[in-house]
C-alpha cells in the first residue's frame, strides 16, 4: 500500500465547504488503497489577520511569541479537517508539527527543518487513519514552537513525502498546474504537464507563485515527485520531476519579479576581500540578495550592482553605507521602480542565439535593459517597473510559450505509482540520515579554464545596443556563456561576456566591428580566464553560501572579475593563472556539504 501526501493551502480550506471538499479528495485516495497524509495550511487570510493583530498590540513583537501565535492557524485547520473526515465516515487524527516530530533549528519565524520522526505517523496510517498534519510548523531542541516562514506548508508536505517514501506529493492550490508564466498576469499562459526541478527552482525564485523554492529543494534533494493540482477542478495538473516537459527545449517558462530594487556601487577597488566585505553584513541582516552583477574593473574602480526586495532597500542602504565609505567608494544610482523579467530552460545551455532572440524582442518593443545576468539555464534582465508586464508578454510571445510543443510529454502521470521504486533507495536513505534535512547540499565544484572574456565599456544605455552585439555573435556562431551587463555611469553601461577560448580571436574581432560606430565605446579582451562554478541545492535560500564562497577566494588573495548567480549555481570569473588555487579553495570550503 503506497503513501500519498496531499497539501491544501489557505485558499483551499478557506471555509467549511472547501474543508469538506478537501476531505473528500483524501477519502477518494484512501478508497483507492493509498495511505493518506494531509498537510493543511491556516484558513484563508487567517495568518494575515493574526499578524495584523500582533502589530496592533506590539509594533515589534518577539519572534518566539509570533511563532506561538501564528502556529494556531494551522491547528484550527487540522482539527476541523479531522472533524470533516470523521463526519464522512472515515478515521482521522490531527497532529501539530511537534506531535509529528518535526525538529527544526531555533530561527523563529523562518526555521529550517533538521529532522522528522516517522514512527507515530506510520503507526496511525497502519491503523487505518487519514493523518492530518499541521503545515508551516515544528519544534526546536527546547520544545519551543517554530514556524517555517514563506512556503512553510509546501515545505512540510514535501519533507514528509521524503521521509515517508511517498509515491508522490500532491499540492492542491487555486491554479490547476504549473504554467509557462503566471496565468493571473498573462491569460495566454499555457499549462506545462511536466517541469524539471531545476526549471521550477528558477521559476519559483523568480516569483512564479505556485510553490516556494524550499519545497522544490526538498523534492530535488530527495527525488520526491511533486504533483501540482487544482483544489477546485478535477484536472490532471503538472508534475515536477527530474526531466523537463520537452527534452532540449530552449525556453520552457518566463517569470516576472515585480517588486525589485537596484543598488549600484561605484569607485570600489577590486581587492580580494571587497565583495566579502560588502555582502557579509547584508547576509547577517538576512536580507535576500537576488541579482549580483559585477563588471570588469575600469578606470573608476569596479562597478557593482545588485538587487534586493523593494521593501528591503532602505535597510540594505543603511547596512552597507559605512562599508562602502570605508572602501573609498560611493553608492550610486538606486531605484525601487524596477522589475526583473526572466526566461528559463534547460536547453539554452547547449544552444547559441537564445539571448539574441530575447534582446531582439525587447529592443523591437522599445524596452531598455538596465541589467543582464545569465546562468546555464536562465537569462534575467532588469527593466523599468512600468514596462515589466509588456516585457514579460514580449518574451513569452517570442519563445512561443503559449503553444504546446510537438514532442511535449502528454501523460507524465501514467507511471507515477512505480516511479519511486526506480529511485536508488540507498542514496535517498543516505541523504535522509544526515543531521540537517534542509541543510545546504553542494552537487559539485567545477573549474572551466578554457574560456576567455570580452568587455565593452561606455555602451549607450538605450534599446537595441545589446541586440546589435549579440546578433553579431550569433551570426558568426560564437557561443556566449556568461553575460553580465551593469550600469557604469548615468546613460552608460558596461557589458562583459565569456566565450570558448578557441573562439577568442574571432569573437574579439566581431565585438570590435559591432560597436565600431559607437563613439567612446571600448572593447578589451582577456584570453585566459577561469570560471569557477558551485552548483547545488539551497544556494539562494542559504544566504551564507555565497559569503563562504567569497571568503574562501579572498583568503587566497583571489580577485573576482565577474559574478553571476542563479537558484542552483553561482559562477565567478577569476584570472586564469589562479584557477586551480581557486578550485581547491572552494572544494575545501564546501567539503562537508559535497554529495
PyMOL commands that set and color helices and strands:
alter all, ss='L'
color gray80, all
select helices_A, chain A and resi 10-13+16-31+46-57+63-87+97-100+119-126+152-163+197-205+213-222+274-284+310-326+346-350+354-364+385-398+416-422+425-432+465-475+501-514+544-555+576-589
alter helices_A, ss='H'
color red, helices_A
select strands_A, chain A and resi 3-8+35-40+92-95+102-104+113-116+130-134+137-139+145-147+168-173+178-179+191-192+194-196+226-230+238-241+253-268+289-294+302-309+330-344+371-375+378-384+441-460+480-489+492-500+522-537+562-565+569-575
alter strands_A, ss='S'
color yellow, strands_A
deselect
rebuild
show_as cartoon
